[in-house]
Amino acid sequence: MMPPHTSDADDVLEGLLDLQHDLAKYLRMPVAMLPADASASDLRAALHQALLETRRRGTDTRTAWQLWQSFLDNAPPALVSHPRFAALSQSVSAAWQLREALDESRPMPPRQTLLDTLGAVATHLQHLIAEWTP
């Protein structure tokens, strides 16, 4: 379902590309940089950075949820109603739910589970970008 090519479609694509850079890229990176045998403590620190310090610009630090909400505040109805948007939204929610593992009394999911959950945001975003690219 390719949207028509209009200046509005260009704005949507630009927003999706910004989200890919600001959210998807920085969401997975801290965990991905750890070795496969990283300790729970190291995974927790990386997950904290991924979710709660997702994007830093100078003294401004934004959480993953703040980046997502900012995107949603400007998302046009044509994008929100797109069939693939629900999968993106669900993947962001699943990634945000991982913050429960930041509580040291909770078990830390395996590194690969973290990577898969965080990486799903990029995967779903890439599908949307492909459909909005002229």
N, C-alpha and C positions, 0 to 999 in steps of 0.2 A: 504494500500500500504506500506508494511513493506520493508525498504531498506535492501540490503544484509548486513550480518554481516562481516565487514572488519575493519581494523585499522582506515580507513577514517571515517567509521560509528561511531567508538568509539570516534574519535575526535569531530564529529558533536554532539554526545550525550553529551560529556563533555562541549562543548560550550553552548548547550541548558540548561544544568544543572547550569552552571555559570550564564547564563542570568536569569534563574529562581530565583537564589539567589540574584544577584546584582540588577536586575530591578524589576521583578514581586513582590518579597517579600517586597521591600522597597517602591515600588510605591503606594501600597494600605495602608500600615501600618499607616502612620500619620493620615489619615482620619478615618480609622477603630478604632483608639484608642480614638476618640472623642465620647462624649455621643450623643445619638440620637437627642437631642434638642440643639446641639451646635449652637452657634451664627454664623452669616455670617463672622464675623471677625475671629473667631476661625477656621472656615472652610477654609477661605482664607489663614491663616497662615499654616495650615496643608497641603493645596494644594501646597503652595509655597515650603514647605519642600519636599513633594512628587515629584514634578516635577523638581525643580531647585537645590535641595540638596539631590538627591535621594540616593547617595551612598557616604559615607564618610569613608576614611581610613587615619588616621593621619591628615595631613593638606591638603590632596587631597579631593576635593569635585567634584563630577560628576553629571551632570544633567541626567534626564531620556533619553533625546535625545542623549547626548554624549555616554551613555552606549549602546544605540541601534545602533548608527552609528559605534561604535567600534566593536560591534558584526557583523554588516553587512560587515565591511571591511574584515572580516575573514571568512564569511559564504561561504561554498562551493556551486557551482552551483546545486548540487544534492539536497541541502536543499532549496535553493531559488526557485527552480522549483517544489518543493513538493506542492501538492494541498492544504495542510493546511497552508502553509507559508503565502499566501495572507491574510488569516484571521488574523494571528498574526500581520502582518505588518499593516493592517487596524486598529487593536485594539490599537497598539502603537501610530499610528497617531491620533486616536480619543482621547486617553489619553493626548497626547501632546497638542491637541487643547484646552483642558481645561485651559491652561495657560491664555487664554483670560479672564477668570473669576478672575484672579489675579488683574486686573484693577478694582479699587473700583467703577468706574462709570458703570461697567457692573453688571448685576444681578448674584448672586451666585446660581448655581444650588443646588437643595436639596442634602443633605448628601447621600441619597440612590442612586441618579443619579451618584454622584462622585464615590461611592463605586462600582457600577455596571460597569461604564466605566473603572475605574482603574483595577478592578478585571478581566475584560475581557482579559487583557494581560495574566494574570496567567492561565486562563482557556484555551486559545488558545495555550499557551506554553505547558501546561500539555498534551494536545492532541498530539502535535508534539513529545514530550518526549516519550509518550506511544508508538508511532509508530516507534521511533528510538531505543527503548529499545529491546535488543535481547530476 
